[in-house]
Amino acid sequence: MKKLIQFLVLGLIAVTFGCQSETTPPATTPATDQAQISPNTIEIKNFSFTPSDLTVTAGTTVTWNQNDSASHTIVSDGLFTSPTLATGKTYSFKFEKAGEYSYYCSIHPSMKGKITVK
């Protein structure tokens, strides 16, 4: 009987400690929200530019992140025209002079935005 008790105790210890493994918590990726997005970045998502109006100082490079399921372009007549951007692509433009610059998506003309450069 003593041997049976020792066997059960050792088995219980083996099960208790043998089944435990060191685990590291899974790596977390912070959610993309406005607080984590560069102040000079415009997100393209849900067929809109966010923010739709942005104010920057002269010499600032603005980057558009294309996170929509459909392809888009960024066009400011007479100033720049991006290539067609697929999901995950970006486009950047450096605004050198003060002024107001309207832009739109040539594929979806209802998508509009404005950059004010001071």
N, CA, C and O atoms as a MOPAC input file, in Angstrom:
PM7 MOZYME 1SCF
protein

 N      0.81900 1    -1.17400 1     0.00000 1
 C      0.00000 1     0.00000 1     0.00000 1
 C      0.87500 1     1.25500 1     0.00000 1
 O      0.56400 1     2.24600 1    -0.65900 1
 N      1.97200 1     1.18900 1     0.75100 1
 C      2.88300 1     2.31900 1     0.82600 1
 C      3.44700 1     2.61900 1    -0.55900 1
 O      3.57400 1     3.78300 1    -0.93900 1
 N      3.78400 1     1.57800 1    -1.31000 1
 C      4.32200 1     1.74400 1    -2.65800 1
 C      3.26900 1     2.37800 1    -3.57100 1
 O      3.60600 1     3.21000 1    -4.41300 1
 N      2.01700 1     2.00000 1    -3.41600 1
 C      0.93700 1     2.54400 1    -4.23400 1
 C      0.76500 1     4.03900 1    -3.95400 1
 O      0.58100 1     4.81800 1    -4.88800 1
 N      0.82200 1     4.44500 1    -2.70200 1
 C      0.68900 1     5.85400 1    -2.32500 1
 C      1.85400 1     6.64400 1    -2.89200 1
 O      1.65800 1     7.72800 1    -3.44100 1
 N      3.09200 1     6.10400 1    -2.76400 1
 C      4.25300 1     6.78900 1    -3.31400 1
 C      4.11500 1     6.93800 1    -4.83400 1
 O      4.43500 1     7.98900 1    -5.38900 1
 N      3.64600 1     5.90100 1    -5.48900 1
 C      3.46100 1     5.92600 1    -6.92600 1
 C      2.44100 1     6.99300 1    -7.31800 1
 O      2.66400 1     7.74400 1    -8.26800 1
 N      1.32400 1     7.06600 1    -6.59200 1
 C      0.29400 1     8.06600 1    -6.88000 1
 C      0.79600 1     9.48600 1    -6.62900 1
 O      0.51500 1    10.39000 1    -7.41500 1
 N      1.53400 1     9.68400 1    -5.54300 1
 C      2.06600 1    11.01200 1    -5.22500 1
 C      3.05600 1    11.44200 1    -6.31300 1
 O      2.99400 1    12.57000 1    -6.80300 1
 N      3.97100 1    10.53700 1    -6.68900 1
 C      4.93100 1    10.86200 1    -7.74000 1
 C      4.22400 1    11.12200 1    -9.07400 1
 O      4.62400 1    12.00900 1    -9.82900 1
 N      3.19700 1    10.36400 1    -9.35500 1
 C      2.42600 1    10.56700 1   -10.58400 1
 C      1.73100 1    11.92100 1   -10.57800 1
 O      1.69500 1    12.61400 1   -11.59400 1
 N      1.17800 1    12.29400 1    -9.42100 1
 C      0.50900 1    13.58500 1    -9.28400 1
 C      1.50800 1    14.72600 1    -9.46100 1
 O      1.21100 1    15.72100 1   -10.12200 1
 N      2.68200 1    14.58100 1    -8.87300 1
 C      3.73100 1    15.60400 1    -9.02300 1
 C      4.14800 1    15.70400 1   -10.48400 1
 O      4.30000 1    16.80700 1   -11.01100 1
 N      4.33300 1    14.57600 1   -11.13600 1
 C      4.75100 1    14.57200 1   -12.53300 1
 C      3.69500 1    15.24100 1   -13.41300 1
 O      4.02700 1    16.01700 1   -14.30900 1
 N      2.44200 1    14.94100 1   -13.15700 1
 C      1.36400 1    15.53500 1   -13.95100 1
 C      1.28800 1    17.03400 1   -13.68200 1
 O      1.15000 1    17.83200 1   -14.61000 1
 N      1.38000 1    17.41200 1   -12.40700 1
 C      1.26200 1    18.82400 1   -12.05000 1
 C      2.38000 1    19.65500 1   -12.64300 1
 O      2.12200 1    20.70500 1   -13.23100 1
 N      3.60500 1    19.21000 1   -12.50400 1
 C      4.74400 1    19.99600 1   -12.95800 1
 C      5.16100 1    19.65500 1   -14.37300 1
 O      5.69400 1    20.51100 1   -15.08000 1
 N      4.93700 1    18.46500 1   -14.78900 1
 C      5.34800 1    18.03900 1   -16.13000 1
 C      4.48400 1    18.62800 1   -17.22100 1
 O      4.94500 1    18.78200 1   -18.35200 1
 N      3.25300 1    18.96000 1   -16.91600 1
 C      2.35900 1    19.49900 1   -17.92900 1
 C      2.47300 1    21.00800 1   -18.04900 1
 O      1.94300 1    21.61000 1   -18.98300 1
 N      3.15300 1    21.60000 1   -17.11800 1
 C      3.31400 1    23.03700 1   -17.21500 1
 C      4.47600 1    23.33500 1   -18.13900 1
 O      5.49900 1    22.65000 1   -18.12100 1
 N      4.30800 1    24.33300 1   -18.91800 1
 C      5.41200 1    24.76700 1   -19.76600 1
 C      5.50200 1    26.27800 1   -19.66500 1
 O      4.51400 1    26.97200 1   -19.42600 1
 N      6.69100 1    26.75200 1   -19.84900 1
 C      6.85100 1    28.19100 1   -19.81800 1
 C      6.31600 1    28.74400 1   -21.11900 1
 O      6.70300 1    28.32100 1   -22.20900 1
 N      5.43800 1    29.67800 1   -20.98200 1
 C      4.90000 1    30.31300 1   -22.17900 1
 C      5.17500 1    31.80100 1   -22.11000 1
 O      5.18700 1    32.41500 1   -21.04300 1
 N      5.38900 1    32.34100 1   -23.25700 1
 C      5.54200 1    33.78100 1   -23.32200 1
 C      4.25000 1    34.33200 1   -23.89500 1
 O      3.65300 1    33.73000 1   -24.78700 1
 N      3.82800 1    35.45000 1   -23.39300 1
 C      2.58500 1    36.00100 1   -23.92200 1
 C      2.75700 1    36.32300 1   -25.40100 1
 O      3.85400 1    36.66700 1   -25.84100 1
 N      1.67600 1    36.21400 1   -26.16700 1
 C      1.79700 1    36.48900 1   -27.59200 1
 C      2.16500 1    37.94800 1   -27.83300 1
 O      1.77700 1    38.84600 1   -27.08600 1
 N      2.91800 1    38.14800 1   -28.89100 1
 C      3.29300 1    39.51800 1   -29.23800 1
 C      2.03200 1    40.27100 1   -29.63700 1
 O      1.16100 1    39.73800 1   -30.32400 1
 N      1.95500 1    41.49400 1   -29.20100 1
 C      0.79000 1    42.29000 1   -29.55500 1
 C      1.19900 1    43.36800 1   -30.54300 1
 O      2.29500 1    43.92300 1   -30.47300 1
 N      0.30700 1    43.64100 1   -31.44200 1
 C      0.51200 1    44.71200 1   -32.39900 1
 C     -0.46100 1    45.81100 1   -32.03800 1
 O     -1.66900 1    45.58000 1   -31.99800 1
 N      0.04700 1    47.00200 1   -31.77400 1
 C     -0.86600 1    48.06200 1   -31.39300 1
 C     -1.83300 1    48.38200 1   -32.52600 1
 O     -1.47400 1    48.31500 1   -33.70100 1
 N     -3.04400 1    48.72600 1   -32.16700 1
 C     -4.04000 1    49.09500 1   -33.16800 1
 C     -3.64100 1    50.40800 1   -33.82000 1
 O     -3.05600 1    51.28500 1   -33.18500 1
 N     -3.96700 1    50.52100 1   -35.09100 1
 C     -3.69100 1    51.77300 1   -35.78300 1
 C     -4.83300 1    52.72400 1   -35.48600 1
 O     -5.96700 1    52.49500 1   -35.90700 1
 N     -4.53800 1    53.77400 1   -34.77400 1
 C     -5.52900 1    54.79900 1   -34.53100 1
 C     -4.88400 1    56.15100 1   -34.76000 1
 O     -3.67700 1    56.23300 1   -34.98800 1
 N     -5.65700 1    57.18900 1   -34.70500 1
 C     -5.15100 1    58.51100 1   -35.01500 1
 C     -3.96500 1    58.90500 1   -34.14700 1
 O     -3.08000 1    59.62100 1   -34.61700 1
 N     -3.91900 1    58.46000 1   -32.89600 1
 C     -2.82400 1    58.83100 1   -32.00900 1
 C     -1.50800 1    58.23200 1   -32.47500 1
 O     -0.44400 1    58.77900 1   -32.18200 1
 N     -1.56100 1    57.11100 1   -33.19900 1
 C     -0.34200 1    56.44300 1   -33.61500 1
 C      0.05800 1    56.78800 1   -35.04200 1
 O      1.13800 1    56.40200 1   -35.49000 1
 N     -0.78300 1    57.49700 1   -35.75100 1
 C     -0.49800 1    57.85500 1   -37.12500 1
 C      0.26500 1    59.16800 1   -37.13400 1
 O     -0.05600 1    60.08300 1   -36.37600 1
 N      1.26800 1    59.26000 1   -37.98500 1
 C      2.03700 1    60.48600 1   -38.10400 1
 C      1.09500 1    61.65200 1   -38.38300 1
 O      0.11000 1    61.49400 1   -39.10500 1
 N      1.38800 1    62.81300 1   -37.82000 1
 C      0.51000 1    63.96100 1   -38.05300 1
 C      0.50500 1    64.42300 1   -39.51400 1
 O     -0.35400 1    65.21500 1   -39.90200 1
 N      1.43400 1    63.94800 1   -40.31700 1
 C      1.49600 1    64.32800 1   -41.72500 1
 C      1.09300 1    63.17300 1   -42.63500 1
 O      1.53100 1    63.09300 1   -43.78300 1
 N      0.26000 1    62.28600 1   -42.11300 1
 C     -0.18800 1    61.12100 1   -42.86200 1
 C     -1.69200 1    61.17500 1   -43.05300 1
 O     -2.43700 1    61.53500 1   -42.14200 1
 N     -2.12300 1    60.81400 1   -44.24600 1
 C     -3.54600 1    60.74200 1   -44.56200 1
 C     -3.86000 1    59.29300 1   -44.89100 1
 O     -3.20000 1    58.68400 1   -45.73300 1
 N     -4.85700 1    58.74900 1   -44.23400 1
 C     -5.27500 1    57.36600 1   -44.47800 1
 C     -6.35400 1    57.34600 1   -45.55800 1
 O     -7.27900 1    58.15800 1   -45.53800 1
 N     -6.22900 1    56.42600 1   -46.48400 1
 C     -7.25700 1    56.20300 1   -47.49200 1
 C     -7.97000 1    54.91900 1   -47.09500 1
 O     -7.39800 1    53.83000 1   -47.15500 1
 N     -9.22300 1    55.06000 1   -46.69000 1
 C     -9.98300 1    53.90900 1   -46.21400 1
 C    -11.47100 1    54.21600 1   -46.33100 1
 O    -11.89600 1    55.35400 1   -46.12900 1
 N    -12.25400 1    53.20100 1   -46.65700 1
 C    -13.70700 1    53.34900 1   -46.78900 1
 C    -14.06900 1    54.46100 1   -47.77500 1
 O    -15.00400 1    55.22900 1   -47.54700 1
 N    -13.31700 1    54.53500 1   -48.87000 1
 C    -13.55200 1    55.51700 1   -49.92600 1
 C    -13.53900 1    56.94800 1   -49.40700 1
 O    -14.36500 1    57.77300 1   -49.79900 1
 N    -12.58200 1    57.23300 1   -48.51000 1
 C    -12.42600 1    58.60000 1   -48.00900 1
 C    -10.97500 1    58.84100 1   -47.59700 1
 O    -10.21000 1    57.90400 1   -47.36800 1
 N    -10.62300 1    60.11800 1   -47.50900 1
 C     -9.31800 1    60.54500 1   -47.02400 1
 C     -9.49300 1    61.01200 1   -45.58500 1
 O    -10.36400 1    61.83600 1   -45.30400 1
 N     -8.66900 1    60.49000 1   -44.66500 1
 C     -8.77800 1    60.85800 1   -43.25400 1
 C     -7.41900 1    61.25700 1   -42.72100 1
 O     -6.50200 1    60.43600 1   -42.71700 1
 N     -7.25700 1    62.51000 1   -42.26300 1
 C     -8.26300 1    63.56800 1   -42.27400 1
 C     -8.44200 1    64.10600 1   -43.69300 1
 O     -7.54600 1    64.00500 1   -44.53100 1
 N     -9.61600 1    64.67900 1   -43.94200 1
 C     -9.87800 1    65.21600 1   -45.27900 1
 C     -9.25400 1    66.59700 1   -45.44300 1
 O     -8.96200 1    67.00900 1   -46.56600 1
 N     -9.04600 1    67.31400 1   -44.35200 1
 C     -8.35700 1    68.60600 1   -44.36300 1
 C     -7.15900 1    68.51500 1   -43.43300 1
 O     -7.28200 1    68.09200 1   -42.28400 1
 N     -6.00300 1    68.91500 1   -43.94000 1
 C     -4.77500 1    68.84300 1   -43.16300 1
 C     -4.01100 1    70.14900 1   -43.33000 1
 O     -3.88600 1    70.65800 1   -44.44400 1
 N     -3.50100 1    70.69300 1   -42.22900 1
 C     -2.69200 1    71.90600 1   -42.27200 1
 C     -1.25800 1    71.55700 1   -41.88500 1
 O     -1.01600 1    70.92300 1   -40.85800 1
 N     -0.30300 1    71.98600 1   -42.73100 1
 C      1.11700 1    71.70700 1   -42.49400 1
 C      1.91100 1    72.98600 1   -42.75800 1
 O      1.38300 1    73.96200 1   -43.29100 1
 N      3.16900 1    72.96300 1   -42.38000 1
 C      4.06000 1    74.08500 1   -42.68900 1
 C      4.79100 1    73.80900 1   -44.00700 1
 O      4.94700 1    72.65800 1   -44.41400 1
 N      5.23000 1    74.87400 1   -44.65600 1
 C      5.95800 1    74.73500 1   -45.91400 1
 C      7.18000 1    73.84800 1   -45.69600 1
 O      7.85600 1    73.93900 1   -44.67200 1
 N      7.44800 1    72.99500 1   -46.67200 1
 C      8.57100 1    72.06300 1   -46.57900 1
 C      8.19200 1    70.70900 1   -46.00300 1
 O      9.04700 1    69.83300 1   -45.86600 1
 N      6.91800 1    70.52500 1   -45.66300 1
 C      6.44600 1    69.27000 1   -45.06200 1
 C      6.09900 1    68.25300 1   -46.14400 1
 O      5.48400 1    68.59100 1   -47.15500 1
 N      6.50200 1    67.00800 1   -45.91900 1
 C      6.10300 1    65.90800 1   -46.78900 1
 C      4.87300 1    65.24500 1   -46.19200 1
 O      4.86400 1    64.84400 1   -45.02800 1
 N      3.84500 1    65.13800 1   -47.00500 1
 C      2.60400 1    64.46500 1   -46.61200 1
 C      2.58900 1    63.10100 1   -47.28300 1
 O      2.93300 1    62.97500 1   -48.45900 1
 N      2.19100 1    62.08500 1   -46.53400 1
 C      2.12400 1    60.71600 1   -47.05800 1
 C      0.69300 1    60.21000 1   -46.96800 1
 O      0.03800 1    60.34100 1   -45.93400 1
 N      0.22000 1    59.63200 1   -48.05800 1
 C     -1.08600 1    58.99300 1   -48.09900 1
 C     -0.86100 1    57.48200 1   -47.99400 1
 O     -0.09600 1    56.91200 1   -48.77100 1
 N     -1.52400 1    56.84000 1   -47.03700 1
 C     -1.46000 1    55.38000 1   -46.86400 1
 C     -2.73800 1    54.79000 1   -47.44700 1
 O     -3.83700 1    55.11000 1   -46.99400 1
 N     -2.59700 1    53.93600 1   -48.44200 1
 C     -3.75200 1    53.35700 1   -49.11500 1
 C     -4.16200 1    52.06900 1   -48.40200 1
 O     -3.54800 1    51.02100 1   -48.59800 1
 N     -5.19400 1    52.15700 1   -47.58200 1
 C     -5.66300 1    51.00300 1   -46.80700 1
 C     -7.08200 1    50.61200 1   -47.17900 1
 O     -7.81700 1    50.06400 1   -46.35700 1
 N     -7.46400 1    50.89000 1   -48.40400 1
 C     -8.81000 1    50.56400 1   -48.86600 1
 C     -8.75600 1    49.32500 1   -49.74500 1
 O     -7.69400 1    48.96200 1   -50.25100 1
 N     -9.89300 1    48.68100 1   -49.92500 1
 C     -9.93800 1    47.46700 1   -50.74900 1
 C     -9.87500 1    47.79400 1   -52.24100 1
 O     -9.45000 1    46.95900 1   -53.03900 1
 N    -10.29200 1    48.99100 1   -52.61900 1
 C    -10.25400 1    49.41300 1   -54.02200 1
 C     -9.00000 1    50.25600 1   -54.26700 1
 O     -8.46200 1    50.85700 1   -53.33700 1
 N     -8.54600 1    50.29800 1   -55.49700 1
 C     -7.40300 1    51.13600 1   -55.86600 1
 C     -7.83000 1    52.60000 1   -55.91900 1
 O     -8.98900 1    52.91000 1   -56.19700 1
 N     -6.88000 1    53.49600 1   -55.64800 1
 C     -7.15700 1    54.93200 1   -55.64000 1
 C     -5.96900 1    55.69800 1   -56.20600 1
 O     -4.86300 1    55.16700 1   -56.31500 1
 N     -6.21900 1    56.96100 1   -56.56500 1
 C     -5.16900 1    57.88700 1   -56.95500 1
 C     -5.31500 1    59.13600 1   -56.09600 1
 O     -6.34700 1    59.34600 1   -55.45900 1
 N     -4.27500 1    59.96100 1   -56.08400 1
 C     -4.33100 1    61.26300 1   -55.43300 1
 C     -3.89400 1    62.26700 1   -56.48400 1
 O     -2.77900 1    62.18900 1   -56.99900 1
 N     -4.77500 1    63.21200 1   -56.80200 1
 C     -4.49900 1    64.17700 1   -57.85600 1
 C     -4.76700 1    65.58000 1   -57.33400 1
 O     -5.84100 1    65.86600 1   -56.80500 1
 N     -3.77900 1    66.45000 1   -57.48900 1
 C     -3.95400 1    67.87600 1   -57.24700 1
 C     -3.62000 1    68.54900 1   -58.57100 1
 O     -2.45100 1    68.67500 1   -58.93800 1
 N     -4.65400 1    68.97900 1   -59.28100 1
 C     -4.48500 1    69.49400 1   -60.64200 1
 C     -3.35500 1    70.51200 1   -60.73300 1
 O     -3.32600 1    71.50500 1   -60.00600 1
 N     -2.43100 1    70.24000 1   -61.63900 1
 C     -1.31400 1    71.13200 1   -61.87500 1
 C     -0.16300 1    70.98200 1   -60.89600 1
 O      0.88500 1    71.60100 1   -61.08000 1
 N     -0.33500 1    70.17500 1   -59.86200 1
 C      0.72200 1    70.02800 1   -58.86100 1
 C      1.29500 1    68.61500 1   -58.83700 1
 O      2.50800 1    68.43900 1   -58.94300 1
 N      0.43600 1    67.60900 1   -58.70000 1
 C      0.91100 1    66.22600 1   -58.68900 1
 C     -0.20600 1    65.27000 1   -59.06000 1
 O     -1.39000 1    65.57900 1   -58.92000 1
 N      0.19500 1    64.10700 1   -59.53500 1
 C     -0.71300 1    62.99400 1   -59.80500 1
 C      0.00800 1    61.72900 1   -59.37500 1
 O      1.07300 1    61.40300 1   -59.90000 1
 N     -0.57200 1    61.02100 1   -58.42400 1
 C      0.04200 1    59.76500 1   -57.97800 1
 C     -0.23700 1    58.67000 1   -58.99600 1
 O     -1.15700 1    58.78800 1   -59.80500 1
 N      0.54800 1    57.61400 1   -58.95600 1
 C      0.15200 1    56.42500 1   -59.72400 1
 C     -1.07000 1    55.80000 1   -59.04500 1
 O     -1.43100 1    56.18700 1   -57.93400 1
 N     -1.69100 1    54.85500 1   -59.70200 1
 C     -2.79800 1    54.12500 1   -59.08000 1
 C     -2.22700 1    53.31000 1   -57.92800 1
 O     -1.28600 1    52.53700 1   -58.10400 1
 N     -2.81300 1    53.49500 1   -56.74100 1
 C     -2.30300 1    52.84500 1   -55.53500 1
 C     -3.17700 1    51.65600 1   -55.15800 1
 O     -4.37500 1    51.80300 1   -54.91500 1
 N     -2.57200 1    50.49200 1   -55.11400 1
 C     -3.25500 1    49.29700 1   -54.61700 1
 C     -3.20200 1    49.30200 1   -53.09400 1
 O     -2.47900 1    50.09800 1   -52.49500 1
 N     -3.95800 1    48.42700 1   -52.48000 1
 C     -3.96400 1    48.30100 1   -51.02800 1
 C     -2.54500 1    48.08700 1   -50.51100 1
 O     -1.79600 1    47.27300 1   -51.05100 1
 N     -2.17800 1    48.83100 1   -49.45300 1
 C     -0.86600 1    48.70100 1   -48.83500 1
 C      0.18700 1    49.63200 1   -49.40600 1
 O      1.28800 1    49.70900 1   -48.86000 1
 N     -0.11100 1    50.33900 1   -50.48200 1
 C      0.86300 1    51.24500 1   -51.09600 1
 C      0.74500 1    52.64400 1   -50.49400 1
 O     -0.26200 1    52.98500 1   -49.87400 1
 N      1.78800 1    53.44100 1   -50.68700 1
 C      1.78500 1    54.81800 1   -50.19200 1
 C      2.21300 1    55.76700 1   -51.30300 1
 O      2.81000 1    55.36800 1   -52.30300 1
 N      1.88800 1    57.02900 1   -51.09100 1
 C      2.33800 1    58.09200 1   -51.98700 1
 C      2.68400 1    59.28900 1   -51.12100 1
 O      1.95300 1    59.61300 1   -50.18500 1
 N      3.79500 1    59.94800 1   -51.42800 1
 C      4.22500 1    61.11700 1   -50.65200 1
 C      4.49000 1    62.29400 1   -51.57700 1
 O      4.90500 1    62.12700 1   -52.72400 1
 N      4.23900 1    63.49000 1   -51.05000 1
 C      4.51500 1    64.70800 1   -51.78700 1
 C      4.98000 1    65.76900 1   -50.80200 1
 O      4.40700 1    65.92100 1   -49.72300 1
 N      6.02800 1    66.50600 1   -51.18000 1
 C      6.56400 1    67.56500 1   -50.33100 1
 C      5.97200 1    68.90400 1   -50.77100 1
 O      6.14500 1    69.32100 1   -51.91600 1
 N      5.28000 1    69.56400 1   -49.86200 1
 C      4.64300 1    70.85300 1   -50.12700 1
 C      5.62200 1    71.96300 1   -49.77100 1
 O      5.93500 1    72.18400 1   -48.60100 1
 N      6.10400 1    72.66300 1   -50.80800 1
 C      7.13500 1    73.68300 1   -50.62700 1
 C      6.57400 1    75.08200 1   -50.38100 1
 O      7.17200 1    75.86300 1   -49.64000 1
 N      5.43300 1    75.40800 1   -50.99200 1
 C      4.91200 1    76.77200 1   -50.95000 1
 C      3.60300 1    76.85100 1   -50.18700 1
 O      2.78900 1    75.92900 1   -50.21200 1
 N      3.41900 1    77.98800 1   -49.50200 1
 C      2.16600 1    78.23000 1   -48.78100 1
 C      1.00500 1    78.29700 1   -49.76400 1
 O      1.16600 1    78.73100 1   -50.90500 1
 N     -0.15200 1    77.86800 1   -49.31200 1
 C     -1.36100 1    77.91000 1   -50.13700 1
 C     -2.32800 1    76.81000 1   -49.73900 1
 O     -2.06300 1    76.02800 1   -48.82600 1
 N     -3.45600 1    76.76200 1   -50.44200 1
 C     -4.44500 1    75.70200 1   -50.23900 1
 C     -4.44600 1    74.82000 1   -51.47800 1
 O     -4.58000 1    75.30000 1   -52.60400 1
 N     -4.29500 1    73.52500 1   -51.24800 1
 C     -4.19300 1    72.56900 1   -52.33800 1
 C     -5.29100 1    71.52100 1   -52.20600 1
 O     -5.26100 1    70.67000 1   -51.31600 1
 N     -6.25900 1    71.60400 1   -53.11000 1
 C     -7.32200 1    70.59600 1   -53.14200 1
 C     -6.81100 1    69.37500 1   -53.89100 1
 O     -5.98900 1    69.49200 1   -54.79900 1
 N     -7.30200 1    68.20500 1   -53.50600 1
 C     -6.93700 1    66.98200 1   -54.20400 1
 C     -8.13300 1    66.04900 1   -54.22000 1
 O     -9.09400 1    66.24900 1   -53.47700 1
 N     -8.07600 1    65.02800 1   -55.06700 1
 C     -9.17400 1    64.08300 1   -55.20900 1
 C     -8.63600 1    62.77500 1   -55.76700 1
 O     -7.47700 1    62.68800 1   -56.17300 1
 N     -9.48800 1    61.76500 1   -55.78300 1
 C     -9.16200 1    60.48500 1   -56.41400 1
 C     -9.75500 1    60.51800 1   -57.81900 1
 O    -10.96400 1    60.69700 1   -57.97200 1
 N     -8.92300 1    60.35000 1   -58.84600 1
 C     -9.43600 1    60.41100 1   -60.21500 1
 C    -10.32200 1    59.20800 1   -60.55700 1
 O    -11.12600 1    59.27800 1   -61.48600 1
 N    -10.18000 1    58.12200 1   -59.82000 1
 C    -11.01700 1    56.94100 1   -60.03900 1
 C    -12.37800 1    57.12900 1   -59.37200 1
 O    -13.40200 1    56.68800 1   -59.89500 1
 N    -12.37900 1    57.78500 1   -58.21600 1
 C    -13.59700 1    58.03300 1   -57.42700 1
 C    -13.65700 1    59.52800 1   -57.10700 1
 O    -13.30000 1    59.93100 1   -55.99900 1
 N    -14.10200 1    60.36000 1   -58.05800 1
 C    -14.03600 1    61.82200 1   -57.90200 1
 C    -14.78500 1    62.38800 1   -56.69900 1
 O    -14.56500 1    63.54200 1   -56.32900 1
 N    -15.65500 1    61.60900 1   -56.08800 1
 C    -16.34200 1    62.11100 1   -54.88900 1
 C    -15.40500 1    62.12200 1   -53.67300 1
 O    -15.70400 1    62.74800 1   -52.65600 1
 N    -14.28300 1    61.43100 1   -53.78800 1
 C    -13.28900 1    61.43200 1   -52.70600 1
 C    -12.43900 1    62.69900 1   -52.83900 1
 O    -11.71100 1    62.85900 1   -53.81900 1
 N    -12.53100 1    63.59500 1   -51.85500 1
 C    -11.83300 1    64.87300 1   -51.94100 1
 C    -11.15000 1    65.20200 1   -50.61900 1
 O    -11.54800 1    64.73000 1   -49.55400 1
 N    -10.10600 1    66.02700 1   -50.72100 1
 C     -9.40900 1    66.49400 1   -49.53400 1
 C     -8.72300 1    67.80900 1   -49.81600 1
 O     -8.72300 1    68.29800 1   -50.94600 1
 N     -8.13500 1    68.38200 1   -48.77000 1
 C     -7.44000 1    69.66400 1   -48.91700 1
 C     -6.25100 1    69.71600 1   -47.99200 1
 O     -6.33200 1    69.30900 1   -46.83300 1
 N     -5.13000 1    70.22400 1   -48.51400 1
 C     -3.92700 1    70.46900 1   -47.73100 1
 C     -3.75000 1    71.98300 1   -47.67500 1
 O     -3.69700 1    72.64700 1   -48.71000 1
 N     -3.65800 1    72.52000 1   -46.46700 1
 C     -3.36300 1    73.94300 1   -46.29000 1
 C     -1.91500 1    74.04100 1   -45.83100 1
 O     -1.53400 1    73.45300 1   -44.81900 1
 N     -1.11200 1    74.78700 1   -46.58000 1
 C      0.30500 1    74.94100 1   -46.27300 1
 C      0.52900 1    76.37200 1   -45.79400 1
 O      0.19600 1    77.32800 1   -46.49600 1
 N      1.08700 1    76.51300 1   -44.61300 1
 C      1.35200 1    77.84500 1   -44.02900 1
 C      2.83100 1    78.13800 1   -44.02500 1
 O      3.24800 1    79.20500 1   -43.57500 1

